[in-house]
Amino acid sequence: MGGWDRYAQIVSGRRGWLALLAALIVAGAVLGLSGSGSSTSAPNSLPDNAESAQVQRLLREFPGGDSAAAVLIVARADGAVLTADDQAHAGAALSRMRAGAAGPDLKLSQDQRAAFGQTSIPADLTGFALTDRIDALRTAVRDGAPADLRLWITGGPAFGADIADSFSGANTLLLAVTAAVVMVLLIGTYRSPVLWLIPLVVVAIADRVAAAAANALAQVSGLTFDGSTSGITSVLVFGAGTNYALLLVSRYRDELYRTADHRAALRIAVRRAGPAVLASNLTVVLALLTLLLALLPNTRGLGAFGALGLLVAAIFVLVTLPPALALFGRKVFWPFIPRVDGHDTAASGAWHAVAEKVVRRPKTVVAVFLIAAAACASALPFTHVGLAQSEQFRVHAESVDGLRVVSEHFSSGASDPTIVLARTGAAPRVRSVLNSTAGVVRATSAAGSANGMTRWSVVLDAAPATDSAFAAVTRLRTALASVPDAGALVGGSDAVALDTRNAARHDQYLIMPLILAVVLLVLLILLRAIPAAILLVAVTVISALAALGIGSLLSTYVFGFPALDTNVPLFAFLFLVALGVDYTIFLVTRAREETAGHGVTGGIVRAVSATGGVITSAGIVLAAVFAVLGILPLITLTQLGIVVGVGILLDTFVVRTVAIPALFALIGRRIWWPGAYSKTPEKNIPGRCTEQTAQNTDIRLQDSMFRQP
């Protein structure tokens, strides 16, 4: 008896409840030891070796280097010139903000319609601590201010606080909406008022265990774990976990049509569907682990925590779902209880009809698919990538409003100056370079630190984190590099954003090929057919590019977002390729089984018929779950939900059920080279599978892996 046979016998037998109990005890222990909360910190996306990161570390050696500036901006509600009383109230607000600490005086804009001041707060504040501090400042400045004055707190710390605050309660809402979406789709899939509850509870427990395990991993590894990482991981666990449950339950129901003993049917289902679930899971896990090679810390964190979450999801589905199903028996499918009648799902149904029509005209279908995909992907070269700091939020944020007012009345970079560090001995030459560099409004130096460095505060004539600001930072770095023995470094928020963007591009060029290599290797090992593996990877890439093109158009012209975030292309490509391979594995492994008795064309037709229903259900669930990311407050996550949701639906309804069958029919038996099936002649033609089907009923029912719900 093989390993899967023994395992299937354990989890489906009368003592399978022991495995269920053990899993629940372990889950409780993990939750009790680690907790199940998630961080609300802002995403950490700055590589440790970036120039701006070096500046952040060196700033700690300067007086006040362990602090950051929170900016107060004051203007009248009617936009008029600030009166003497208004300026007095603004000065009093700045004093309350500083709580008696010294600092520069309030600065009045040239048009005298706005006033500007700042105070220092500890730079190491993050999450709720930072949010509480910024909230306290906002309360202080408004206390006693007249109604006709508008006061905003902005600057780098305020942005971080607003991001952290926007995730407060958001992940709880995400979980609730995700669970509700999965519940509705499971009820629609199973058409049972009872059955949907079992997989939903299993996946929900897996999600909480995954969150607790991720918290523990963050504590021991130092990896970044922020609100967006938590949200994406929950979506992955719910989406993929529900897909695994759909496959297992679908196979179980198919076996009930021919097996009187429900435990025996469940044992066969676990033995047949279990390896496919595990192979699919490991494919996505390996793809996620390639993110550990990324430069961006939040990307590495997503790779580690996402992989951990998916492993937990697969373990819970394979360990706890079968015993739970065994306890309830076939009545769990009420009111549509499967009866033993030898029902065959591989030779009938809507997807069978679609597949037969597709393989009759494979050249036409392939040509239409490629033209349509190329048209969709053609939008990518014209897509603007990179959101400015003020464009990150999809909800109201005071820091964004304040920055807008600053840019209207002061130099755009006044609220968050660029920082330059250079050796004190080269200060005269550095000053000359700074003053002569295009885009610099003014540069002022502060006291040097003990290590012989001088700090410069440089105000740029560009809005923070825009292309103009990035160009100015690049010019500064180039010009300062020519100063001998200066050792100049350029940092600050604009430099951080530029270094983050450049690192994201590096990660795309490195990680995307690695993802494809991982997927190709898995398919080669699984299928043992070189043309099939290469073809499936190529189709998956074409589909992913088409989805990115469609998603970018929807993001710009339907939702009105100014650009794609720098993280979206890589994350979307990862999820589209890795999760899309799930459906490829479900379809193509079944096609290989059917090829023995029905030839390549007949085999792929029967595979589409048998798996079309479950792939459709799983695809709709996964797309809907990713779409739920849109309730989170960052444009990045909304865009990721749009692109991945569109791509999964494209995979579900076009690629796996139309394009791949057409390609298999077009290439024929060579698709399985160098395996034995590449030498087997075709035994059937489209539309004439009935006789062979009747002769091979027993073999088909014993060996088929997947059936539609």
C-alpha positions in Angstrom: 0.0 0.0 0.0 1.5 3.4 -1.1 1.8 6.5 1.0 -1.3 8.2 -0.3 -3.3 5.0 0.1 -2.3 4.8 3.8 -2.9 8.4 4.4 -6.3 8.3 2.6 -7.3 5.3 4.8 -6.4 7.1 8.0 -8.3 10.4 7.3 -11.3 8.7 5.9 -11.6 5.8 8.3 -13.6 5.6 11.5 -10.7 6.9 13.5 -10.2 9.9 11.2 -11.7 12.1 13.8 -8.5 11.7 15.8 -6.6 13.5 13.0 -9.3 16.2 13.0 -9.0 16.6 16.8 -5.2 16.6 16.6 -5.2 19.3 14.0 -7.6 21.5 16.0 -5.5 21.1 19.1 -2.4 22.2 17.2 -4.4 25.1 15.8 -5.5 26.2 19.2 -1.9 26.0 20.5 -0.6 28.1 17.7 -3.3 30.7 18.2 -2.7 30.8 21.9 1.1 31.1 21.7 1.3 33.6 18.8 -2.0 35.5 18.7 -3.8 36.1 15.5 -3.6 39.8 15.0 -1.8 41.5 12.2 0.4 44.5 12.0 -0.9 47.8 11.0 2.4 49.3 10.2 3.1 51.1 6.9 4.8 48.9 4.3 8.6 48.8 4.6 9.8 48.9 1.0 13.3 50.4 1.2 16.3 48.1 0.5 18.9 48.0 3.2 21.7 48.8 0.8 20.0 51.7 -0.9 21.7 55.2 -0.7 18.7 56.6 1.1 18.8 53.8 3.6 22.5 54.6 4.3 21.4 58.3 4.9 18.8 57.1 7.4 21.3 55.2 9.4 23.9 58.0 9.4 21.3 60.6 10.4 21.2 59.0 13.9 24.6 60.3 14.6 23.5 64.0 14.0 21.8 66.1 16.7 18.1 65.4 16.3 18.8 62.7 13.8 16.6 60.3 15.6 13.5 62.5 14.9 11.3 63.3 11.9 9.4 66.4 11.0 5.6 66.7 11.3 4.4 69.7 9.3 1.7 72.2 10.2 0.0 74.1 7.3 -2.6 76.8 8.0 -4.9 78.6 5.6 -8.3 80.3 5.7 -11.4 78.4 4.7 -12.3 81.1 2.2 -8.8 81.2 0.7 -8.2 84.8 1.6 -5.0 86.4 2.9 -4.2 85.5 6.5 -4.9 88.4 8.8 -2.8 89.4 11.8 -5.3 87.5 14.1 -5.1 84.5 11.8 -1.3 84.5 12.0 -1.5 84.8 15.8 -3.8 81.8 16.0 -1.5 79.9 13.6 1.4 80.7 15.9 -0.5 79.6 18.9 -1.4 76.3 17.2 2.3 75.7 16.4 3.2 76.3 20.0 0.5 73.8 21.2 1.9 71.4 18.6 5.4 71.7 20.0 4.2 71.6 23.6 6.7 74.3 24.5 9.7 72.9 22.6 11.8 75.3 20.6 11.8 75.4 16.8 11.8 77.6 13.8 9.2 80.4 13.6 6.1 80.1 11.6 6.8 80.9 7.9 4.3 82.9 5.8 3.9 82.2 2.1 4.7 84.9 -0.5 1.0 85.3 -1.3 0.3 85.5 2.5 -2.5 82.9 2.1 -0.9 80.1 4.1 1.5 79.6 7.0 4.0 76.8 7.5 5.6 75.3 10.6 7.0 72.0 11.9 7.9 70.0 15.0 10.0 66.9 15.6 8.7 63.5 16.7 10.7 60.3 17.3 11.6 58.7 13.9 11.2 55.2 15.3 7.4 55.5 15.9 5.4 53.1 13.8 1.9 51.6 13.7 -0.6 52.5 16.4 2.1 54.5 18.3 2.7 56.8 15.4 -1.0 57.1 14.7 -1.7 58.1 18.3 1.1 60.7 18.2 -0.1 62.3 15.0 -3.7 62.3 16.2 -2.6 64.0 19.4 -0.9 66.7 17.3 -3.9 67.2 15.2 -6.1 67.6 18.2 -3.7 70.1 19.8 -3.5 72.4 16.8 -7.3 72.6 16.5 -7.9 73.2 20.1 -9.0 76.8 20.3 -8.5 77.6 16.6 -11.2 79.7 15.0 -13.7 78.1 12.7 -12.6 80.0 9.6 -9.1 78.6 9.8 -8.1 75.3 8.3 -5.2 73.4 9.8 -3.5 70.2 8.5 -0.7 68.0 9.8 1.3 66.5 6.9 4.8 65.4 6.2 6.4 62.0 6.2 5.3 60.9 9.7 1.7 62.0 9.0 1.7 59.8 5.8 2.9 56.8 7.8 0.3 57.4 10.4 -2.5 57.8 7.8 -1.5 54.5 6.2 -1.4 52.7 9.5 -4.7 54.3 10.5 -6.4 53.3 7.3 -5.7 49.7 8.0 -7.2 49.9 11.5 -10.1 47.5 11.3 -9.7 47.1 7.5 -8.3 43.5 7.8 -11.2 42.5 10.0 -13.6 43.9 7.4 -11.6 42.1 4.7 -12.0 38.8 6.5 -15.7 39.3 7.0 -16.3 40.2 3.4 -14.1 37.4 2.1 -15.9 34.8 4.2 -19.2 36.1 3.1 -18.2 36.0 -0.6 -16.9 32.4 -0.2 -20.0 31.4 1.6 -22.3 32.7 -1.1 -20.2 31.0 -3.9 -20.0 27.7 -2.0 -23.8 27.6 -1.5 -24.2 28.3 -5.2 -21.7 25.6 -6.1 -22.9 22.9 -3.9 -26.6 23.9 -3.8 -26.7 22.6 -0.2 -27.6 24.5 2.9 -25.2 22.4 5.0 -22.1 21.4 3.0 -20.7 24.9 2.4 -20.2 25.4 6.1 -17.6 22.6 6.5 -15.0 23.8 4.0 -15.6 27.4 5.0 -14.9 26.7 8.7 -11.8 24.6 7.7 -10.4 27.5 5.6 -11.3 30.2 8.2 -9.4 28.3 10.9 -6.5 27.8 8.5 -6.4 31.6 7.9 -6.3 32.4 11.6 -3.5 29.8 12.2 -1.6 31.2 9.2 -1.9 34.7 10.6 -0.6 33.6 14.0 2.2 31.6 12.4 3.2 34.7 10.3 3.4 36.8 13.5 5.7 34.3 15.0 7.8 34.1 11.9 8.1 37.9 11.8 9.3 38.0 15.4 12.1 35.5 14.8 13.1 36.4 11.3 12.9 40.2 11.2 10.9 40.1 8.0 8.5 42.9 7.3 4.9 42.1 8.2 2.5 45.0 7.5 -1.2 45.5 6.9 -1.1 45.0 3.1 0.9 41.7 3.6 -1.7 40.5 6.0 -4.5 41.3 3.7 -2.9 39.6 0.6 -2.0 36.5 2.7 -5.6 36.1 3.9 -6.9 36.4 0.4 -4.4 33.7 -0.7 -5.4 31.4 2.1 -9.1 31.8 1.5 -8.9 31.6 -2.2 -6.5 28.7 -2.6 -7.9 26.9 0.4 -11.4 27.0 -1.0 -10.1 25.8 -4.4 -8.5 22.8 -2.8 -11.7 22.1 -0.9 -13.7 22.3 -4.1 -11.5 19.8 -5.8 -11.6 17.3 -3.0 -15.3 17.6 -2.4 -16.0 17.4 -6.2 -14.0 14.2 -6.5 -15.7 12.8 -3.4 -19.1 13.4 -4.8 -18.2 11.8 -8.1 -17.0 8.7 -6.2 -20.3 8.5 -4.3 -22.1 8.0 -7.7 -20.4 4.6 -7.9 -19.5 3.6 -4.3 -22.1 2.7 -1.7 -19.8 3.1 1.3 -19.1 6.8 1.7 -15.9 6.2 3.6 -14.6 4.1 0.7 -15.6 6.9 -1.7 -13.8 9.4 0.4 -10.7 7.3 0.5 -10.6 7.1 -3.3 -11.2 10.9 -3.5 -8.3 11.7 -1.2 -6.0 9.2 -2.9 -6.8 10.7 -6.4 -7.2 14.4 -5.6 -4.7 14.7 -2.8 -1.5 14.5 -5.0 -2.9 17.1 -7.4 -3.8 19.4 -4.5 -0.3 19.0 -3.1 1.4 19.5 -6.5 -0.6 22.7 -7.1 0.1 24.0 -3.6 3.9 23.3 -3.8 4.0 25.1 -7.2 2.6 28.3 -5.8 4.7 28.0 -2.6 7.9 27.6 -4.6 6.9 30.6 -6.8 6.3 32.7 -3.7 9.6 31.7 -2.2 11.4 33.2 -5.2 10.3 36.6 -3.7 12.9 36.0 -0.9 15.5 37.0 -3.5 13.9 40.4 -3.9 15.5 43.7 -2.8 12.4 45.2 -1.3 11.7 44.0 2.3 7.9 44.0 1.9 8.3 41.8 -1.2 10.4 39.4 0.7 7.9 39.4 3.6 5.0 38.7 1.2 6.9 35.7 -0.2 7.6 34.2 3.2 4.2 34.8 4.7 2.2 33.9 1.6 4.1 30.6 1.2 3.5 29.9 4.9 -0.2 30.7 4.6 -0.6 28.4 1.6 1.1 25.5 3.3 -1.2 25.9 6.3 -4.2 26.0 3.9 -3.2 22.8 2.1 -2.5 21.0 5.4 -5.8 21.9 6.9 -7.8 20.9 3.7 -6.0 17.6 3.4 -5.9 16.8 7.1 -9.2 18.2 8.6 -11.6 18.3 5.7 -11.7 14.5 4.9 -12.5 13.5 8.6 -15.2 16.2 8.8 -16.8 14.9 5.6 -16.6 11.3 6.8 -18.4 12.2 10.0 -21.5 13.5 8.1 -21.6 10.9 5.3 -23.3 11.4 2.0 -26.2 13.2 3.6 -24.0 16.3 3.8 -25.0 16.9 0.1 -28.7 17.2 1.0 -31.0 17.9 -0.8 -29.0 16.7 -3.9 -27.6 13.5 -2.3 -25.5 11.4 -4.8 -26.9 7.9 -5.4 -24.9 5.0 -6.9 -25.8 5.1 -10.6 -22.4 5.1 -12.4 -22.9 8.7 -13.5 -20.1 9.8 -16.0 -19.2 13.5 -16.1 -16.6 13.1 -18.8 -18.8 12.5 -21.7 -21.6 15.1 -21.3 -22.4 18.6 -20.2 -21.9 22.1 -21.4 -18.1 22.1 -21.2 -18.0 18.8 -23.2 -20.0 20.6 -26.0 -17.6 23.6 -25.9 -14.5 21.4 -26.1 -15.8 19.4 -29.0 -16.5 22.6 -31.0 -13.1 24.0 -30.1 -11.1 20.9 -31.3 -13.0 20.9 -34.6 -11.4 24.2 -35.6 -8.2 24.5 -33.5 -6.4 26.8 -35.9 -9.1 29.4 -35.9 -9.5 29.2 -32.1 -5.7 29.6 -31.5 -5.5 32.5 -34.0 -8.4 34.4 -32.4 -6.9 33.8 -28.9 -3.5 35.1 -29.9 -4.8 38.2 -31.7 -7.1 39.0 -28.8 -4.4 38.5 -26.2 -1.9 40.6 -28.2 -4.5 43.4 -28.4 -5.1 43.4 -24.7 -1.3 43.3 -23.9 -0.6 46.2 -26.3 -1.8 48.6 -23.7 1.2 47.8 -21.5 3.9 49.9 -23.2 1.6 53.0 -22.7 0.9 52.2 -19.1 2.3 54.7 -16.6 3.9 52.9 -13.6 4.6 54.6 -10.3 2.2 56.4 -7.9 3.3 59.6 -6.2 3.1 59.8 -2.4 -0.1 61.8 -2.5 -1.7 59.2 -4.9 -1.4 56.1 -2.6 -4.7 56.5 -0.8 -8.1 55.5 -2.1 -9.7 57.1 1.0 -9.5 60.6 2.5 -6.2 61.3 4.2 -5.3 64.6 5.9 -1.7 64.3 5.0 -2.6 64.3 1.3 -4.8 67.3 1.7 -2.1 69.2 3.6 0.5 68.4 1.0 -1.7 69.7 -1.7 -2.0 73.0 0.2 1.7 73.2 0.7 2.3 72.7 -3.0 -0.1 75.6 -3.8 1.6 78.2 -1.6 5.2 77.1 -1.1 7.9 75.3 -3.0 6.5 71.8 -3.5 9.3 70.1 -1.5 9.2 72.5 1.4 7.2 70.1 3.6 9.7 67.3 3.2 13.2 68.5 2.2 15.8 66.2 0.6 18.7 65.3 2.9 22.3 65.4 1.7 25.2 64.2 3.8 28.9 64.9 2.8 32.3 65.2 4.5 32.7 68.5 6.2 36.0 69.2 4.4 34.2 69.3 1.1 31.4 71.6 2.3 32.3 74.6 0.1 32.4 72.5 -3.1 29.2 70.7 -2.0 27.4 74.0 -1.4 28.4 75.2 -4.9 27.1 72.0 -6.5 23.8 72.1 -4.6 23.2 75.8 -5.5 23.9 75.2 -9.2 21.8 72.0 -9.6 18.6 72.5 -11.5 15.5 71.9 -9.4 17.0 73.0 -6.1 15.2 76.0 -4.5 17.6 76.4 -1.5 20.1 74.4 0.4 21.0 75.0 4.1 23.6 73.2 6.2 23.3 72.2 9.8 25.9 71.3 12.5 28.2 68.5 11.6 28.2 65.2 13.4 31.1 63.6 15.3 32.2 61.6 12.3 33.1 64.7 10.3 30.0 64.8 8.1 27.8 67.8 7.3 24.0 67.6 6.9 22.3 69.7 4.2 18.5 70.3 3.9 17.6 70.8 0.3 14.2 72.1 -0.8 13.3 70.9 -4.3 10.9 72.6 -6.7 8.9 69.4 -7.3 6.0 67.7 -5.5 7.2 64.7 -3.4 7.6 61.3 -5.1 6.9 62.6 -8.6 9.0 62.2 -11.7 10.3 65.7 -11.4 11.4 65.0 -7.8 13.1 61.8 -8.9 14.9 63.6 -11.8 16.1 66.3 -9.3 17.4 63.6 -6.9 19.2 61.8 -9.8 20.8 65.1 -10.9 22.0 65.8 -7.3 23.6 62.3 -7.0 25.3 62.7 -10.4 26.6 66.1 -9.6 27.8 65.3 -6.1 29.6 62.2 -7.3 32.0 64.5 -9.2 33.1 66.2 -6.0 36.4 64.7 -4.9 36.5 63.1 -1.4 33.0 64.3 -0.5 31.5 60.9 0.0 28.1 62.6 -0.6 24.9 60.7 -0.1 21.4 61.9 -1.0 18.4 60.7 1.1 15.0 61.9 2.3 11.5 60.8 1.2 12.0 61.5 -2.5 15.3 59.5 -2.5 13.5 56.7 -0.6 10.7 56.6 -3.2 13.2 56.7 -6.1 15.3 53.9 -4.6 12.2 51.9 -3.9 11.0 52.3 -7.5 14.4 51.2 -8.9 14.5 48.2 -6.6 11.0 47.2 -7.7 12.2 47.2 -11.3 15.3 45.1 -10.4 13.0 42.7 -8.6 10.7 42.4 -11.7 13.7 41.6 -14.0 15.0 39.0 -11.5 11.9 37.4 -10.1 9.7 37.1 -13.1 12.1 34.7 -15.0 12.6 32.7 -11.8 8.8 32.3 -11.4 8.6 31.0 -15.0 11.6 28.6 -14.4 9.9 27.2 -11.2 6.6 26.6 -13.0 8.3 25.1 -16.0 10.3 22.7 -13.8 7.2 21.6 -11.9 5.3 20.9 -15.1 8.3 19.0 -16.6 8.5 16.8 -13.5 4.7 16.3 -13.3 3.9 15.8 -17.0 7.3 14.4 -18.2 6.5 16.0 -21.6 8.7 18.9 -22.9 6.4 20.4 -25.5 3.4 20.3 -23.2 5.3 22.0 -20.3 6.8 24.7 -22.6 3.5 25.4 -24.3 1.5 25.7 -21.1 4.1 28.1 -19.6 3.9 30.2 -22.8 0.1 30.3 -22.8 0.2 31.3 -19.1 2.6 34.2 -19.8 0.4 35.4 -22.7 -2.6 35.2 -20.5 -0.9 37.1 -17.7 0.3 39.9 -20.0 -3.2 40.2 -21.5 -4.7 40.5 -17.9 -2.1 43.2 -17.0 -3.1 45.1 -20.1 -6.8 44.8 -19.4 -6.2 45.7 -15.7 -4.2 48.8 -16.6 -7.0 50.0 -18.9 -9.6 49.4 -16.2 -7.5 51.1 -13.6 -7.0 54.2 -15.7 -10.2 54.6 -17.6 -12.8 53.0 -15.3 -11.5 53.6 -11.8 -9.6 56.8 -12.6 -6.3 55.8 -10.9 -3.4 57.9 -12.2 -0.9 55.0 -12.6 -0.1 51.4 -11.7 1.8 51.1 -8.5 5.4 49.8 -8.8 4.5 46.6 -6.9 1.5 45.6 -9.0 3.2 44.2 -12.2 5.4 41.7 -10.2 2.7 40.6 -7.7 0.1 40.3 -10.3 2.4 38.3 -12.6 3.3 36.0 -9.7 -0.3 35.3 -8.7 -1.5 34.9 -12.3 1.2 32.5 -13.3 1.4 30.5 -10.1 -2.3 30.2 -9.4 -3.1 29.7 -13.1 -0.9 26.6 -13.0 -3.3 25.1 -10.5 -5.9 24.9 -13.1 -3.4 23.7 -15.7 -2.4 20.9 -13.4 -6.0 19.9 -12.8 -6.8 19.9 -16.5 -3.7 18.4 -18.1 -3.1 15.6 -15.7 -6.6 14.5 -16.4 -6.0 14.8 -20.1 -3.0 12.6 -19.9 -5.0 9.9 -18.2 -7.7 10.1 -20.8 -5.2 10.0 -23.7 -4.5 6.3 -23.1 -8.0 5.3 -24.2 -9.2 8.2 -26.3 -6.1 9.8 -28.0 -4.9 13.3 -27.5 -7.9 15.1 -29.0 -10.5 12.8 -27.4 -8.6 12.9 -24.1 -8.5 16.7 -23.9 -12.2 16.9 -24.7 -13.0 14.5 -21.9 -10.6 16.3 -19.5 -12.4 19.6 -20.2 -15.7 18.0 -19.7 -14.7 16.4 -16.4 -12.8 19.3 -14.9 -14.6 22.3 -16.5 -17.2 22.6 -13.8 -14.8 22.5 -10.9 -12.3 24.8 -12.6 -15.1 27.3 -13.3 -16.3 27.2 -9.7 -12.7 27.5 -8.3 -11.9 30.3 -10.7 -14.9 32.3 -9.8 -14.2 31.9 -6.1 -10.6 32.9 -6.5 -11.4 35.9 -8.7 -14.1 37.1 -6.3 -11.8 36.7 -3.3 -9.0 38.8 -5.0 -11.6 41.4 -5.9 -12.4 41.8 -2.2 -8.9 43.4 -1.9 -10.6 46.5 -3.3 -12.1 47.2 0.2 -8.7 47.9 1.6 -7.6 51.6 1.5 -4.5 51.5 -0.7 -4.8 51.9 -4.5 -2.0 49.3 -4.8 -4.3 46.5 -3.4 -7.3 47.6 -5.4 -5.2 47.4 -8.6 -3.9 44.0 -7.6 -7.4 42.8 -7.1 -8.5 44.1 -10.4 -5.6 42.6 -12.5 -5.6 39.2 -10.7 -9.4 38.9 -10.8 -9.5 39.7 -14.5 -6.6 37.3 -15.2 -8.1 34.4 -13.2 -11.4 34.8 -15.1 -9.5 34.9 -18.4 -7.7 31.7 -17.4 -10.9 30.0 -16.2 -13.2 30.7 -19.2 -10.7 31.1 -22.1 -7.3 29.7 -21.5 -7.9 26.4 -19.7 -11.2 25.5 -21.4 -10.7 26.9 -24.9 -7.1 27.8 -25.8 -5.3 24.8 -24.3 -7.8 22.2 -25.9 -7.3 23.9 -29.3 -3.5 23.8 -28.9 -3.6 20.1 -27.9 -5.8 19.2 -30.9 -3.6 21.3 -33.2 -0.2 19.7 -32.1 -1.6 16.2 -31.5 0.4 13.4 -30.0 3.7 15.3 -30.2 2.5 17.3 -27.3 3.5 14.4 -25.0 7.1 13.9 -26.3 9.2 12.1 -25.3 6.7 10.1 -23.3 4.9 6.9 -24.5 1.8 8.9 -25.4 3.7 10.7 -28.1 3.9 7.4 -30.0 0.3 6.5 -29.6 -1.9 7.1 -32.6 -5.2 9.0 -32.2 -8.1 6.6 -31.4 -10.9 9.0 -31.7 -12.1 12.0 -33.6 -14.2 14.8 -32.1 -17.8 13.9 -31.5 -17.2 10.1 -31.8 -16.0 9.2 -28.3 -19.2 7.4 -27.3 -18.3 3.8 -28.3 -14.8 3.9 -26.8 -16.2 5.5 -23.7 -18.6 2.6 -23.2 -15.8 0.1 -23.6 -13.6 1.8 -21.1 -16.1 2.7 -18.4 -14.5 0.7 -15.6 -11.0 2.1 -16.4 -12.3 5.6 -16.6 -14.2 5.4 -13.3 -11.2 3.9 -11.5 -8.5 6.2 -12.8 -10.0 9.6 -13.4 -8.9 12.3 -11.1 -11.3 15.2 -11.3 -15.0 15.6 -12.0 -17.1 18.7 -12.2 -19.4 19.5 -9.2 
